[in-house]
Amino acid sequence: MDEALTLLAQNDDAKILAGGHSLLPAMKLRLAEPAALIDLGRIADLNYIREQDGRIAIGAMATHFDIESSELLREKCPLLTELAPMIGDVQVRNRGTFGGSLVHADPAADWPAAVLALDAEMDIAGPNGRRTVKATEFFVDMMQSAVQPNEILCEIRVPMTAKSVAYVKTAQKASGFAIAGVAVVLNKEGRSVSVGVSAKPFRAHAVEKELQGQDLTPENIRHAAMKTAEGIEPLSDIHASAEFRAHLAQVNCRRALARASG
């Protein structure tokens, strides 16, 4: 890890290579032309899933399949194992990494909404040591995270939860990317609903507030889900208009709440 940070500091135009499923396509299209690549693939200290201080710590180089197949996560943080099989295809899940996806901050990615719903913490290493950033502050804008050019995301910590969780998305058929994804976590502290339809994922606080102190009946869920995109500007592109994305967010929020509460 120290060597990787030193190399990053010595090369102004270097890029970190994790799984490569975002960076390499960009390079093929000449959208990214780094002078050097720093491959993190052999740093064993970045690939683990373990219980630690009452939470679960996941190394940034853990692959989507590592998460999908983790018995520890299936038992103690099932939202992640439920979501992982929905990402891409087998090849992508075997090579793509948890940390790489989060740092890339693609608005169509699945992990950002999940870590936001879980209120995760991210450990970031840089030339001045390590710092911790909460998920609410990690996603800055479209394709922009809190990780600076001279830093490396090294660990993600998530809480242990009950099995009352769900992730529902409408996928773009060719790529599997989310046109609208909603993650729900129901626990003793309250109800957490996070949505991916805009430039960065957001907590649907209007939905959470609407459900506060309420039973999760079909009628209450339907009424609360109508507020999913309240105050948000959904993206509009070739896959879906902003209006349709807002509609999908409401539908998927209703389905996710019903699944989690069931």
HURA-V495741 format. One line per field, one symbol per residue. ss: DSSP state (@ for helix, = for strand, . for the rest). A space follows every 10 residues. Layout:
# HURA-V495741
ss: ???
This chain:
# HURA-V495741
ss: .@@@@@@@@@ ...====... ..@@@@@@.. .....====. ...@@@..== ==..=====. ..=@@@@@.. @@@@@@.@@@ @@@@.....@ @@@@@.=@@@ @@@@...... @@@@@@@... ======..== ====@@@@== =..==..... .========. ....====== =......=== =======..= ======.... .==.@@@@@@ @......@@@ @@@@@..... .......... .@@@@@@@@@ @@@@@@@@@@ @.
